Amino acid sequence: MDTGANEPSTVYLAVYDTLADWEVGHTVAHLNSPRWQRSPGSLAVRTVGPDPDPVTTMGGVRILPDTTRAEVSTEGAALLILPGATLWDTGDRLAGFGKLARRFVEAGVPVAAICGATAGLAREGLLDDRAHTSAAAGYLAATGYAGGGHYREADAVADRGVITAGPTEPVAFAREVFAQLGLYEPEVLDAWYRLFAHSDASAFEVLAAAGHE
C-alpha cells in the first residue's frame, strides 16, 4: 500500500464490552506488523471506545481505548472495524457504533463488520442494497432490515466499501480487509489466505519470495 503524506493512514478498531476477541485477531495483528505490511508503518490501528473507560472483551482482556466514538473523525481514516460482541444482541448499547459506521460510509471511508456487528449495519440500513453475509440469513432477518435479497452464503463479502463476515470466518474477514487496503499484491494475499485458513504449505513459498517468510 503506497501511502503518501495525504493518504489515509488510520484504521479504527471499535472496542466495547463482550467484544469477541478471536474475530479480529488476524486482522489487527497483521495490520500492525511491519513483517506483513508492504509499506511498513503506513498504517496505524487506534481503538475507539464508547467512552474513555476501559472495556473488557469476551476473553477477559481489558482494553483502554485510544479515543472515543464522539471524538473520531473520518479525516485521515482508512477503515473502521466493528467486531462482534454479545451486546449487539442484547439491547441498543452499541447502536452508536452502527451510526458511526453510517458516518464513515457516507464519508466514503470503508467499514468492516463481523458477526453481531453485521446486525448493527443492517439496523442502520447499510446492507439494504449491498451484497453481504453474516452468521446466518435468519439472524439478519430478525433485525427487520430490507436487504434479505442481497444476502450471500459466503465466508466474507465486500461490496462498495462495506465488508461483512460471519463469526467463524476471522481469516476470510482479514483477507477482505487487506484487499480493501491494498496491503498485499493479489498473489501474496491469496497465499496468505491459503496458509492461515487451510495450512497450505505451498503458500509459504509465495510468501517467502515476497519477503513475508
Buried (B, 14 or more C-beta within 10 A) or exposed (E): BEBEEEEBBBBBBBBBBBBBBBBBBBBBEBBBEEEBBBEEEBBBBEBBBBEEEEBBBBEEEEBEBBBBBEEBEBEEBBBBBBBBBBBBBEEEBBBBBBBBBBBBBEEEBBBBBBBBBBBBBBBBEBBBEBBBBBBEEEBBBEBEBEBEEBBBEBBBBBBEBBBBBBBBBBBBBBBBBBBBBBBBEEEBBBBBBBBBBEEBEEBBEBBEEBEBE
